[in-house]
Amino acid sequence: MTFSPLEKKMHDAETNSKLKKANSQHRAERMKKQPNRQTRDVEKGLPDVAVKVERTSDESSKTPLPRRESKSRPRPPNVKIPSSAFEMDSPKTPVWKKVFGR
């Protein structure tokens, strides 16, 4: 069954209006259950109105951060793999050849 573009637009408009109505009802129910939004939610952390701690002295910014000592790491061994050691599979290679070899 096919619908005309006009019928599709009408259906979309009805769906959007139903969604908006359901969202507004959900918001109203949520506000009734939780009138005080200032309370602290443990999972979310502090509320937005929490006091922020600011640095007032410049001394804390002057202290240098501890630097990592550069350790001399041994170089990895130079390994050369000959090109004939492996073959690239083409997209048309059968699965049994990929699994069991050539």
C-alpha positions as CSV (number, residue, x, y, z in Angstrom):
1,M,0.0,0.0,0.0
2,T,1.4,3.4,-1.0
3,F,0.6,6.7,0.5
4,S,0.6,10.0,-1.3
5,P,3.0,12.8,-0.2
6,L,0.0,14.7,1.2
7,E,-1.0,11.7,3.3
8,K,2.6,11.3,4.5
9,K,2.8,14.9,5.6
10,M,-0.5,14.6,7.5
11,H,0.7,11.5,9.2
12,D,4.0,13.1,10.2
13,A,2.1,16.2,11.5
14,E,-0.2,13.9,13.6
15,T,2.8,12.0,14.9
16,N,4.7,15.1,15.9
17,S,1.7,16.6,17.7
18,K,1.2,13.3,19.6
19,L,4.9,13.3,20.6
20,K,4.8,16.9,21.8
21,K,1.7,16.2,23.8
22,A,3.3,13.1,25.4
23,N,6.5,15.0,26.2
24,S,4.7,17.9,27.8
25,Q,2.7,15.4,29.9
26,H,5.8,13.6,30.9
27,R,7.5,16.9,31.9
28,A,4.5,17.9,34.0
29,E,4.4,14.5,35.8
30,R,8.2,14.7,36.5
31,M,7.8,18.2,37.9
32,K,5.0,17.1,40.2
33,K,7.2,14.2,41.5
34,Q,10.4,16.3,41.9
35,P,9.5,19.9,42.8
36,N,12.9,20.7,44.3
37,R,15.6,20.4,41.6
38,Q,18.2,22.0,43.9
39,T,18.8,18.7,45.8
40,R,22.0,16.9,45.1
41,D,21.9,13.9,42.9
42,V,24.7,11.5,43.9
43,E,25.1,10.1,40.4
44,K,25.2,13.5,38.7
45,G,27.5,15.1,41.3
46,L,27.1,18.7,42.6
47,P,24.2,20.9,41.3
48,D,24.9,23.8,39.0
49,V,24.7,26.3,41.8
50,A,27.6,24.7,43.7
51,V,30.5,27.0,44.7
52,K,33.5,26.9,42.5
53,V,37.0,27.0,44.0
54,E,39.2,29.5,42.2
55,R,42.9,30.0,42.6
56,T,43.7,33.3,44.1
57,S,47.5,33.1,44.5
58,D,49.9,33.1,41.6
59,E,52.3,30.8,43.5
60,S,50.4,27.7,42.6
61,S,50.9,28.4,38.9
62,K,54.6,29.1,39.3
63,T,55.4,25.7,40.7
64,P,56.9,23.6,37.9
65,L,55.3,20.3,37.2
66,P,57.5,17.2,37.8
67,R,59.0,16.1,34.5
68,R,59.5,12.5,33.5
69,E,63.1,11.5,33.3
70,S,63.9,10.4,29.7
71,K,64.9,6.8,29.9
72,S,67.0,5.5,27.0
73,R,65.0,2.6,25.5
74,P,66.7,0.0,23.4
75,R,65.9,0.2,19.8
76,P,63.7,-2.7,18.4
77,P,65.6,-5.0,16.1
78,N,65.4,-4.3,12.4
79,V,63.4,-7.0,10.8
80,K,62.9,-7.3,7.1
81,I,60.1,-9.6,5.8
82,P,60.6,-10.7,2.2
83,S,57.6,-9.9,0.0
84,S,57.2,-13.5,-1.1
85,A,56.5,-14.5,2.6
86,F,52.9,-13.6,2.3
87,E,50.4,-13.2,-0.5
88,M,47.5,-10.8,-0.5
89,D,44.0,-12.3,-0.8
90,S,41.8,-10.8,-3.5
91,P,38.2,-10.2,-2.7
92,K,37.3,-13.1,-5.0
93,T,39.4,-15.6,-3.0
94,P,37.1,-18.4,-1.7
95,V,36.7,-18.7,2.0
96,W,38.1,-22.3,2.1
97,K,41.4,-21.0,0.6
98,K,41.6,-18.3,3.3
99,V,41.0,-20.8,6.1
100,F,43.0,-23.8,4.9
101,G,45.7,-22.1,3.0
102,R,46.7,-22.6,-0.7
